[in-house]
């Protein structure tokens, strides 16, 4: 499966992508600060990819590589997960980008493609997005999408480093998708005009 827009291509992750993804994290370790799993080695990245591919087989996850079409290179990863087609819900997240892809149209296009796939292809009624309460940057980015802040889940999960995180929960509903879609398209058009 492949999803693409003007600058971004999303394709299913492969184990061969591990080194590129690990190098992104190694060059900018701060991007992993709020991730819930350990990333200390290439083996950690391979294990994450392997787990994603196993869960993809059961329909729980759709894990993507994010490619910058303009520069023909891998710039990050994102996924749809906790997919319940019977409840018509899923979650979007586990997103990280290389430093040169941050503050570009890449994140906006990626989110557009994920949401379009979720609502228009899978037919979900709700897309949930969670982030660590300490991650103010992510909260602002999620709110910029047009997601509605629903509240805070206290002690939402135990992190690999022993910390217990609180998570801020957001959602976008199917009835809100057209408004969100228009907003994202306008951001993308503006961003591309500035490039």
C-alpha positions in Angstrom: 0.0 0.0 0.0 1.2 3.5 -0.8 -0.3 6.9 -0.1 1.1 10.1 -1.6 0.5 13.8 -2.0 2.7 16.6 -3.5 5.8 16.1 -1.2 5.1 13.0 0.8 4.9 9.3 0.1 3.7 6.9 2.8 4.5 3.2 2.3 4.5 0.2 4.5 7.7 -0.1 6.6 10.1 -2.9 5.8 12.8 -4.4 8.0 15.3 -3.0 5.5 14.3 0.5 6.6 15.6 0.0 10.2 19.0 1.5 9.6 17.6 4.7 8.0 15.1 5.1 10.8 17.6 4.4 13.5 20.0 7.0 12.0 17.2 9.6 12.1 16.8 9.0 15.9 20.6 8.7 16.5 21.2 12.1 14.8 18.4 13.8 16.8 17.7 11.8 20.0 15.4 14.4 21.3 12.7 13.2 18.9 12.5 10.0 20.9 12.0 11.7 24.3 8.2 11.1 24.5 8.1 7.7 22.8 6.9 4.9 25.0 9.5 2.3 23.8 13.3 2.1 24.2 15.6 3.1 21.3 19.2 2.5 22.2 20.4 0.5 19.2 19.7 -0.6 15.7 18.4 -3.8 17.2 15.8 -1.9 19.1 14.5 -0.3 15.8 14.5 -3.7 14.1 12.5 -5.2 17.0 10.0 -2.3 16.7 9.6 -2.9 13.0 9.3 -6.6 13.4 6.5 -6.2 16.0 4.7 -3.7 13.7 4.8 -6.1 10.8 3.5 -8.9 12.9 0.6 -6.7 14.1 0.0 -5.6 10.6 -0.8 -9.2 9.7 -3.6 -9.2 12.3 -5.0 -5.9 11.2 -4.1 -4.1 14.4 -1.5 -1.7 12.8 -0.7 0.0 9.5 2.9 1.1 10.0 4.3 3.6 7.5 7.6 5.0 6.3 7.5 8.7 5.5 9.4 9.6 2.3 10.2 13.1 1.1 9.5 12.8 -2.6 11.4 16.0 -3.4 14.6 14.7 -1.9 13.9 11.0 -2.5 14.7 10.0 1.1 13.2 8.5 4.2 12.5 11.2 6.7 10.4 9.4 9.4 7.7 7.1 10.4 4.1 7.1 11.5 1.3 4.6 12.0 -2.4 3.9 12.4 -2.9 1.4 15.3 -5.5 0.0 17.7 -7.6 -0.4 14.6 -11.1 -1.7 15.3 -13.1 -2.0 12.1 -16.1 -3.3 14.1 -16.1 -0.2 16.3 -14.9 2.0 13.4 -12.2 3.5 15.4 -8.4 3.8 15.3 -5.5 5.7 16.7 -2.9 7.7 14.8 0.6 8.3 16.2 4.1 7.0 16.9 5.2 9.7 14.5 8.8 11.0 14.3 10.7 13.0 11.7 14.2 13.9 10.9 15.2 17.4 11.8 15.3 18.6 8.2 11.7 17.5 7.7 10.4 19.3 10.8 8.5 22.5 10.3 7.8 21.7 6.6 4.7 20.5 4.9 5.8 16.9 5.5 3.9 16.4 8.8 0.8 18.2 7.5 0.7 16.1 4.3 1.4 12.9 6.3 -1.5 13.6 8.7 -3.8 14.5 5.7 -3.0 11.2 4.1 -3.5 9.2 7.3 -6.8 10.9 8.0 -8.0 10.6 4.5 -7.3 6.9 4.4 -8.9 6.4 7.8 -12.1 8.2 7.0 -12.5 7.8 3.3 -11.1 4.3 2.8 -11.5 2.5 6.1 -14.7 4.4 6.9 -13.9 5.0 10.6 -16.1 7.2 12.8 -13.3 8.3 15.1 -9.6 8.9 14.9 -7.9 9.2 18.3 -4.6 10.9 18.9 -2.7 10.8 22.3 0.4 12.5 23.4 2.5 12.8 26.5 1.2 15.6 28.7 4.8 17.0 28.9 4.9 17.3 25.1 3.6 20.8 24.5 4.9 20.9 20.9 2.9 17.8 19.9 -0.2 19.2 21.6 0.0 22.4 19.6 0.5 20.4 16.4 -2.5 18.2 17.1 -4.7 21.2 17.9 -3.5 22.9 14.7 -4.9 19.8 12.8 -8.4 20.7 14.2 -8.5 17.7 16.6 -10.7 18.2 19.7 -9.0 17.9 23.1 -11.0 15.5 25.2 -9.0 15.4 28.4 -6.2 13.7 30.2 -5.7 10.1 31.0 -3.8 9.9 34.2 -1.1 7.3 34.6 -2.0 6.2 31.0 1.1 4.0 30.5 4.4 2.9 32.0 7.3 4.0 29.8 10.4 2.0 29.1 12.5 4.2 31.5 10.2 3.6 34.5 8.2 6.8 34.3 4.5 6.7 34.2 3.0 9.2 31.8 -0.2 11.1 31.7 -1.6 11.4 28.2 -3.6 14.1 26.5 -6.4 12.6 24.4 -7.7 14.2 21.2 -10.1 13.1 18.5 -11.4 13.8 15.1 -14.8 12.5 14.2 -16.1 11.5 10.7 -18.6 14.4 10.8 -15.6 16.8 11.4 -13.4 15.4 8.7 -14.6 17.7 5.8 -13.7 20.8 7.9 -10.4 19.4 9.0 -9.6 18.3 5.4 -10.2 21.8 4.0 -8.0 23.3 6.8 -5.2 20.8 6.0 -5.4 21.4 2.3 -5.1 25.1 2.8 -2.0 24.6 5.1 -0.5 22.4 2.4 -1.2 24.9 -0.4 0.3 27.7 1.6 3.3 25.8 2.6 4.1 24.6 -0.9 3.7 28.2 -2.2 6.3 29.3 0.3 8.8 26.6 -0.7 
